[in-house]
Amino acid sequence: MSEMQDKPEMILVEFENPAQLLDAAAKIRDAGYKKFDCHSPFPIHGMDDAMGMKRSPLGWIVGVVAFLALFAGIVLEWWTSTVDYPIVISGKPFFSYQAYGPVAFAIMVLSSAFAALLGMMALNKLPMLYHKLFDSDKVAKITNDGFIVSVATTDPEFDLNKTKTFLQSIGGQNLEVL
């Protein structure tokens, strides 16, 4: 075995139900762990708070892109109809901003959709073609009836023996080191 394979990357521990997983997440957060994740077959209300997660910056990213796209759409329409190729249509002024609304709105919505997709992928570090978690047989349980916590060994609070003992003391079962 190489030296790389001997070094563990994470610990997995299983809990019996969503209430225990939620309680365990709060205890792990209170113990000072930062690099851990909870895996469940369905969303659990309150899990973000229990894990100590902050709000996603995705809303701000999409909002800024939407504003910039709206501004760019209006500037593009103003430039093309007032500066680059001015044509008098039915006696209306060159800068007839009322007509710019639908096109600028469409540009804003399209840009926001792309920003949401690309921002979400970047924030979630996708595409991730491999993760050490997939080396465990417990992953199959996550999609059906498994409630699992994974703690990364890169966490500043991580100590193999202390972390194992702590996870078992809060009700964790079937502990596995990957």
Secondary structure, DSSP 8 states (H G I E B T S, - for coil): --HHHHS--EEEEEESSHHHHHHHHHHHHHTT--SEEEE-SS--TTHHHHHT----THHHHHHHHHHHHHHHHHHHHHIIIIIIS----TT--S--GGGGHHHHHHHHHHHHHHHHHHHHHHHTT------GGGGSTTHHHHTTT-EEEEEETTSTT--HHHHHHHHHHTT-EEEEE-
